[in-house]
Every structure is written in C-alpha cells, then in structure tokens.
C-alpha cells in the first residue's frame, strides 16, 4: 500500500533551506530566507517545539530569530550551539530555553534584540489550521562569533560540520577550500584547496578524517591536509564512465548491532541532464578501509540531499523535483516513497533522534523524517513499525508446512512413504 501524503508540520514565511533536530529536546530548528534581495521576504531561524497531541506529532513556533539580510543556507548543531552558513560567513549562535519564572519582570527581548512573542500560532496535527497557544518557555539567542569561510567570486558556504565532541568545526564552500576551526575559539587551524570548484558536502569520520564531495567528480578522504584516498564508486561498474556522474552528498552512519563500526554513504547524480534521465546511485562504503560494499540505483529523479537516522538503520533522500524516499541502510532498498511531497527542490531533511525524548515523539512509528524545501514547508514522513515474527514461530510454521506436504503426497500417491 502506498504511503499517505505527508503531513505539513509547519509553514514558514520564507523559503526553507535547512533543518536540524536537537538530540535531547523536543526541538526542531529550521532556517532560510530570501537573502539580501529587496523582495520583502525576511530571513530567519525558527525554533519549533515538537509534541504529541492526540497521538499525532505537532509543531508550534517558539521563537523567530531575525538574521537581517542573510539567509541561512547550511547549519550544524552541537547541543545548544548553532553554526549557521550565511552567504560567505559562518555565524556561531548560542540559544537557551527560559521558563516563565526567568522572564518575569523582563522586557521580553532576546540576545538578538528581537521581541519574543507571548502568543504563538501552533500547527495542529496533520498540518491542519492551528490556534493561538501560550507556551511555557521562550528561546533566547546570542551571537558568539562570525568568521568568513569562503572567498570566491560567488562566495557561499555550502557545508558545515562539527566533529563528535564539538572541538572542531569544518567548513567548505564555493571556492573549493576546506577550512578547519578550533571550537569554541573559532581559531582557524588549517586551510587548503580540496577541490577544483564547489564543495557539495562534508562528512566527519573516525580520527577526525574528513570526507569531501566536490563538483569536480571527486570524493576525497583527508587526514588534516593529507589526501588519504580518492573514492571510486564505479570501479566495479565498468559501463559507467568516470565523468558521467558527480558526488552530491556524503554521510557517515553507525551500523546496527555492531558497536563502533561505521559506514560511509554517498550519492552519485548524473553530471548532465538528458531527455531520458539515467538513474542516480547510492553507494555504501566500509568506514575504515573506504572500499565500496554495495551500490544500487535509487531512481531517475536527481537527488538533492541525504540524511541518516541515529542508529544507521535508515537513509532519507530528497530530490530536486520535491520527492522524498526512505531506504534501508543495510540493503539500500527503498522502503518509503512519496512523489513530489514538496512543490519544488527538497533542500534538507533530518530524522527524529532516537533518544528517549525522540522515542516519545515517534509513538508507535519506527522512524520519522522531517523534510524542508524552497516551498517554505516542513513536512513529516512517518514510517510505520515493521511487524516481524519470532524465529521459533517461523521454524514451527516451516515444519508444519513440510508435514502437510508429505501428508498430501501420501494421499495423492499411496505408498509414497
């Protein structure tokens, strides 16, 4: 049975480019905007409270942080710190939640100089019309640092990542340079040209190895500024020329039931648009040797973004035509697909964390994926829990089937036994 149309969890007053979910709090952070153009479209970072209402996941706006003339295109989250890519710079923001007792007698202004609204319009379950609700907490936002991370003519930071302990921040942009920053001091420790052209995506792996996907058909593994290896996803597919595809995204993920093991996942998209589009491909790599383990086609719609669940069980894919899919990471098989869930390109997506609070939000579902797009919508994709039979019951059913077959043969052909 085809999945239901995804619920509209939230609609922003500007195009959305990125979304992140707090690992320990029922909080989604999404951002975007219209940029510096004088079109009347604002720029901002929106903080959404997630909760279960009537058995359905709902989101309501807690706070809107104004980013003036800068649209946030990329974002990384480490606890209560946001690294926001805005034009050619990375802005470091700290946010905190305040209860009503912390606001008594205050002027209602946060660290950004914005007035925190006392009433908010909360989206009802399934994206239906919401009513004004009063929230028990407010968000305050403080700007800590701003550093320039790209120096090309069309300067734009395209990717940003924290390492596991948030001691290092890595950025990549349109100029092809990879820049490493100490955190929280934001002192630049390393800068080198990783690609000829734009860096599309960055993934941080074990021992602070950095994987970069560029528009120059390369996907590289770096140890600081030393090239460890270049990935070749098509080395076992001789019918595909080297420059027919480019790398669009890369992510490290855990391996279920294998503590400490990692897999790298990459997305390859056709370099040229054709009247009859060739398929895109997903590749799974060993996270230590960086050898390809499995490659599968994932449809003819061009992939725009990639996300992984915390446990490494599921992969989320968004496309330039607005479709959303969820794949099983082990086999790369598609488990969920909604064609044109958004009206235009899906810009980012994130799975509900698998922490205790995250499981409370999931309810009876196995996984939930949030997707955002240029159509200003944040949509919710729910994956029903897969039902499985115990091994002993499968063995019992198999034995019963064998016995029934033998009895039927004996009745049909007397003397069979």
C-alpha positions, 0 to 999 in steps of 0.5 A: 500500500502506498504511503499517505501524503505527508503531513505539513508540520509547519509553514514558514514565511520564507523559503526553507533551506535547512533543518536540524533536530536537537538530540535531547529536546523536543526541538526542531530548528529550521532556517532560510530566507530570501537573502539580501534581495529587496523582495520583502521576504525576511530571513530567519531561524525558527525554533519549533517545539515538537509534541504529541497531541492526540497521538499525532506529532505537532509543531508550534513556533517558539521563537523567530530569530531575525538574521537581517539580510542573510539567509541561512543556507547550511547549519550544524548543531552541537547541543545548544550551539548553532553554526549557521552558513550565511552567504560567505560567513559562518555565524556561531549562535548560542540559544537557551530555553527560559521558563516563565519564572526567568522572564518575569519582570523582563522586557521580553527581548532576546540576545538578538534584540528581537521581541519574543512573542507571548502568543504563538500560532501552533500547527495542529496535527496533520498540518491542519489550521492551528490556534493561538497557544501560550507556551511555557518557555521562550528561546533566547539567542546570542551571537558568539562569533562570525568568521568568513569561510569562503572567498570566491567570486560567488562566495557561499558556504555550502557545508558545515560540520562539527566533529563528535565532541564539538572541538572542531568545526569544518567548513567548505564552500564555493571556492573549493577550500576546506577550512578547519576551526578550533571550537569554541575559539573559532581559531582557524587551524588549517586551510587548503584547496580540496577541490577544483570548484564547489564543495557539495558536502562534508562528512566527519569520520573516525580520527577526525578524517574528513570526507569531501564531495566536490563538483569536480567528480571527486570524493576525497578522504583527508587526514588534516591536509593529507589526501588519504584516498580518492573514492571510486564508486564505479570501479566495479561498474565498468559501463559507467564512465568516470565523468558521467556522474558527480558526488552530491552528498556524503554521510557517515552512519553507525551500523546496527548491532555492531558497536563502533563500526561505521559506514560511509554513504554517498550519492552519485547524480548524473553530471548532465541532464538528458531527455531520458534521465539515467538513474542516480546511485547510492553507494555504501562504503566500509568506514575504515578501509573506504572500499565500496560494499554495495551500490544500487540505483535509487531512481531517475529523479536527481537527488538533492540531499541525504540524511541518516537516522541515529542508529544507521538503520535508515537513509532519507533522500530528497530530490530536486523535483520535491520527492522524498524516499526512505531506504534501508541502510543495510540493503539500500532498498527503498522502503518509503516513497512519496512523489513530489511531497514538496512543490519544488527542490527538497533542500534538507531533511533530518530524522527524529533522534532516537533518544528517549525524548525522540522515542516519545515523539515517534509513538508507535512509528519506527522512524520519522523524517522531517523534510524542508524545501524552497516551498517554505514547508516542513513536512513529516514522513512517518514510517510505520513499525515493521511487524516481524515474527519470532524465529521459533514461530517461523521454524514451527510454521516451516515444519508444519508446512513440510508435514502437510506436504508429505501428508498430501503426497501420501494421499495423492500417491499411496505408498509414497512413504 
